[in-house]
Amino acid sequence: MFTSNRFTDLKNLDKNDWRKLISLGILFYTLTQGFQFIGLSLLPAVSVSLILNFTPLVVALLGIVTIKEIPSSKQWAGVLLFVIGVLLYFLPVDFSSSRLTGIIIMIGGVIVNAGSALLGRSINREGKITPLTVTVISMGIGSIILLFSGLAMNGIPSVSFKNILFLLWLAGVNTAFAFTLWNITLRSLSAMESSIINGTMLIQIAFLAWIFLGESITLKEGTGMCIAAAGAFLVQIKNK
């Protein structure tokens, strides 16, 4: 990972680059993940997933102002289809007043998640910093802050050997490898296009749960997934 080329990349970073990478680490890893952890402690997982799937819409709106990426009319139609499909899949969901705090926290999570997608796109589309360097620096900074915040709030947990293996898998594959791929996509895809693809995890998880866990997919859920998939596909179609 830390070859001579990587050290050359680090030497070529100026103050503005470091400022962006530190900001990305705080937004994407510390705040976004932190909001999700807190949200999951206050809301059911289905409610958290529903709110998070509005991220592409927020990215599309903020991207117009912040990084001047204007979706085409076809892409707007795709985003609308995607949101309709997600709503059909998840609704009805309990959003009673007793869960207001969790809802507010997750709305904040959507905003910082969208902000991190836009900042990540801004960094990667310049092509100055390699995706691996972006991942290592931003994830290293953000995860260290998140780790010490967790230790300060909850102390040192008791972790079994089995849990250590799970953590190593999550850190290596689900985080380091996955976020490196994410940064690679942001070099060529717009922030909204990448966010829409990321949102199709809803469909992937449902199918994997059906295959490996035997969890059934209802007609309503299947219809919602098909509509969301059609929307995601429409967003990726480029006009000639």
C-alpha positions as semicolon CSV with decimal commas, in nm:
position;residue;x (nm);y (nm);z (nm)
1;M;0,000;0,000;0,000
2;F;0,274;0,245;0,097
3;T;0,501;0,212;-0,207
4;S;0,736;0,482;-0,330
5;N;0,459;0,608;-0,559
6;R;0,228;0,648;-0,260
7;F;0,489;0,853;-0,072
8;T;0,531;1,064;-0,384
9;D;0,155;1,125;-0,385
10;L;0,174;1,236;-0,022
11;K;0,462;1,474;-0,092
12;N;0,269;1,633;-0,378
13;L;-0,032;1,717;-0,160
14;D;-0,065;2,086;-0,083
15;K;-0,251;2,250;0,205
16;N;-0,574;2,269;0,008
17;D;-0,555;1,896;-0,072
18;W;-0,501;1,809;0,293
19;R;-0,789;2,036;0,392
20;K;-1,022;1,858;0,150
21;L;-0,909;1,509;0,256
22;I;-0,945;1,587;0,626
23;S;-1,291;1,734;0,562
24;L;-1,388;1,425;0,362
25;G;-1,271;1,199;0,643
26;I;-1,477;1,387;0,900
27;L;-1,788;1,405;0,679
28;F;-1,783;1,056;0,529
29;Y;-1,648;0,843;0,811
30;T;-1,692;1,029;1,140
31;L;-2,022;1,212;1,090
32;T;-2,203;0,995;0,833
33;Q;-2,126;0,668;1,011
34;G;-2,180;0,830;1,351
35;F;-2,524;0,958;1,253
36;Q;-2,616;0,612;1,126
37;F;-2,504;0,439;1,446
38;I;-2,704;0,682;1,659
39;G;-3,001;0,660;1,422
40;L;-3,004;0,280;1,446
41;S;-3,013;0,305;1,826
42;L;-3,327;0,521;1,807
43;L;-3,509;0,391;1,497
44;P;-3,578;0,053;1,337
45;A;-3,334;-0,044;1,062
46;V;-3,610;-0,015;0,799
47;S;-3,672;0,348;0,894
48;V;-3,301;0,430;0,879
49;S;-3,271;0,263;0,536
50;L;-3,571;0,452;0,402
51;I;-3,432;0,791;0,507
52;L;-3,082;0,712;0,375
53;N;-3,224;0,626;0,032
54;F;-3,318;0,992;-0,014
55;T;-2,944;1,073;-0,036
56;P;-2,929;1,067;-0,421
57;L;-3,206;1,328;-0,441
58;V;-3,021;1,556;-0,196
59;V;-2,694;1,498;-0,387
60;A;-2,863;1,593;-0,715
61;L;-3,003;1,916;-0,571
62;L;-2,688;2,024;-0,386
63;G;-2,463;1,918;-0,675
64;I;-2,618;2,184;-0,898
65;V;-2,504;2,459;-0,661
66;T;-2,179;2,322;-0,519
67;I;-1,999;2,140;-0,803
68;K;-2,205;2,255;-1,103
69;E;-2,324;1,906;-1,204
70;I;-2,668;1,950;-1,357
71;P;-2,867;1,628;-1,417
72;S;-3,047;1,584;-1,746
73;S;-3,425;1,557;-1,762
74;K;-3,385;1,181;-1,813
75;Q;-3,176;1,157;-1,497
76;W;-3,429;1,358;-1,296
77;A;-3,695;1,112;-1,412
78;G;-3,469;0,827;-1,300
79;V;-3,419;0,981;-0,955
80;L;-3,797;1,025;-0,921
81;L;-3,858;0,661;-1,019
82;F;-3,590;0,547;-0,775
83;V;-3,749;0,739;-0,486
84;I;-4,097;0,608;-0,575
85;G;-3,964;0,252;-0,581
86;V;-3,793;0,295;-0,244
87;L;-4,110;0,439;-0,088
88;L;-4,318;0,152;-0,227
89;Y;-4,070;-0,099;-0,089
90;F;-4,050;0,043;0,265
91;L;-4,387;0,203;0,337
92;P;-4,572;0,195;0,570
93;V;-4,310;0,292;0,831
94;D;-4,373;0,412;1,185
95;F;-4,265;0,776;1,210
96;S;-4,448;0,859;1,531
97;S;-4,359;1,165;1,737
98;S;-4,178;0,947;1,990
99;R;-3,916;0,881;1,724
100;L;-3,874;1,245;1,627
101;T;-3,519;1,265;1,763
102;G;-3,408;0,970;1,555
103;I;-3,570;1,117;1,242
104;I;-3,395;1,452;1,293
105;I;-3,061;1,276;1,344
106;M;-3,105;1,072;1,026
107;I;-3,199;1,382;0,826
108;G;-2,868;1,527;0,944
109;G;-2,705;1,200;0,839
110;V;-2,849;1,230;0,487
111;I;-2,717;1,587;0,456
112;V;-2,362;1,501;0,566
113;N;-2,370;1,185;0,353
114;A;-2,467;1,393;0,051
115;G;-2,198;1,647;0,137
116;S;-1,934;1,374;0,154
117;A;-2,042;1,238;-0,187
118;L;-2,011;1,584;-0,341
119;L;-1,674;1,654;-0,179
120;G;-1,547;1,310;-0,281
121;R;-1,658;1,375;-0,640
122;S;-1,486;1,716;-0,635
123;I;-1,158;1,558;-0,520
124;N;-1,164;1,255;-0,748
125;R;-1,274;1,418;-1,072
126;E;-0,961;1,637;-1,065
127;G;-0,754;1,319;-1,099
128;K;-0,468;1,469;-0,899
129;I;-0,486;1,222;-0,609
130;T;-0,519;0,846;-0,663
131;P;-0,834;0,676;-0,525
132;L;-0,628;0,461;-0,288
133;T;-0,454;0,767;-0,142
134;V;-0,789;0,942;-0,101
135;T;-0,926;0,637;0,080
136;V;-0,627;0,580;0,308
137;I;-0,596;0,940;0,425
138;S;-0,966;1,026;0,459
139;M;-1,063;0,691;0,613
140;G;-0,763;0,696;0,845
141;I;-0,847;1,041;0,980
142;G;-1,223;0,989;0,999
143;S;-1,210;0,642;1,154
144;I;-0,956;0,745;1,420
145;I;-1,182;1,031;1,529
146;L;-1,481;0,794;1,533
147;L;-1,285;0,532;1,730
148;F;-1,175;0,771;2,006
149;S;-1,524;0,923;2,021
150;G;-1,669;0,577;2,077
151;L;-1,409;0,489;2,341
152;A;-1,471;0,817;2,522
153;M;-1,847;0,756;2,530
154;N;-1,860;0,379;2,593
155;G;-1,516;0,272;2,714
156;I;-1,317;-0,027;2,589
157;P;-1,553;-0,309;2,487
158;S;-1,499;-0,680;2,541
159;V;-1,432;-0,833;2,199
160;S;-1,415;-1,209;2,132
161;F;-1,182;-1,369;1,879
162;K;-1,478;-1,435;1,649
163;N;-1,577;-1,070;1,665
164;I;-1,218;-0,967;1,586
165;L;-1,237;-1,174;1,267
166;F;-1,566;-1,006;1,177
167;L;-1,412;-0,664;1,241
168;L;-1,109;-0,743;1,025
169;W;-1,338;-0,850;0,741
170;L;-1,553;-0,539;0,778
171;A;-1,248;-0,312;0,794
172;G;-1,063;-0,472;0,504
173;V;-1,337;-0,567;0,256
174;N;-1,654;-0,379;0,348
175;T;-1,470;-0,056;0,424
176;A;-1,119;-0,015;0,278
177;F;-1,178;-0,209;-0,046
178;A;-1,537;-0,088;-0,095
179;F;-1,455;0,279;-0,036
180;T;-1,155;0,259;-0,271
181;L;-1,394;0,135;-0,542
182;W;-1,630;0,419;-0,447
183;N;-1,353;0,675;-0,501
184;I;-1,265;0,515;-0,835
185;T;-1,625;0,554;-0,957
186;L;-1,623;0,921;-0,857
187;R;-1,344;0,988;-1,107
188;S;-1,580;0,922;-1,400
189;L;-1,936;0,919;-1,264
190;S;-2,114;1,222;-1,123
191;A;-2,190;1,231;-0,751
192;M;-2,558;1,162;-0,821
193;E;-2,487;0,868;-1,052
194;S;-2,261;0,705;-0,792
195;S;-2,515;0,769;-0,514
196;I;-2,791;0,605;-0,717
197;I;-2,576;0,295;-0,777
198;N;-2,494;0,287;-0,405
199;G;-2,867;0,300;-0,333
200;T;-2,924;-0,024;-0,526
201;M;-2,785;-0,208;-0,222
202;L;-3,154;-0,222;-0,124
203;I;-3,213;-0,457;-0,420
204;Q;-2,890;-0,653;-0,378
205;I;-2,948;-0,719;-0,006
206;A;-3,307;-0,828;-0,065
207;F;-3,202;-1,080;-0,332
208;L;-2,910;-1,212;-0,125
209;A;-3,138;-1,252;0,177
210;W;-3,384;-1,442;-0,043
211;I;-3,113;-1,674;-0,177
212;F;-2,906;-1,737;0,136
213;L;-3,147;-1,671;0,424
214;G;-3,474;-1,781;0,270
215;E;-3,639;-1,445;0,338
216;S;-3,937;-1,395;0,111
217;I;-3,997;-1,091;-0,110
218;T;-4,358;-0,974;-0,122
219;L;-4,528;-0,851;-0,438
220;K;-4,518;-0,491;-0,306
221;E;-4,147;-0,515;-0,224
222;G;-4,066;-0,678;-0,558
223;T;-4,257;-0,407;-0,746
224;G;-4,076;-0,135;-0,551
225;M;-3,739;-0,295;-0,625
226;C;-3,817;-0,315;-1,000
227;I;-3,922;0,052;-1,010
228;A;-3,610;0,157;-0,816
229;A;-3,389;-0,052;-1,048
230;A;-3,550;0,108;-1,354
231;G;-3,483;0,452;-1,206
232;A;-3,119;0,366;-1,132
233;F;-3,076;0,237;-1,488
234;L;-3,234;0,551;-1,634
235;V;-2,993;0,774;-1,440
236;Q;-2,693;0,596;-1,596
237;I;-2,809;0,636;-1,958
238;K;-2,605;0,908;-2,124
239;N;-2,743;1,132;-2,396
240;K;-2,537;1,125;-2,717
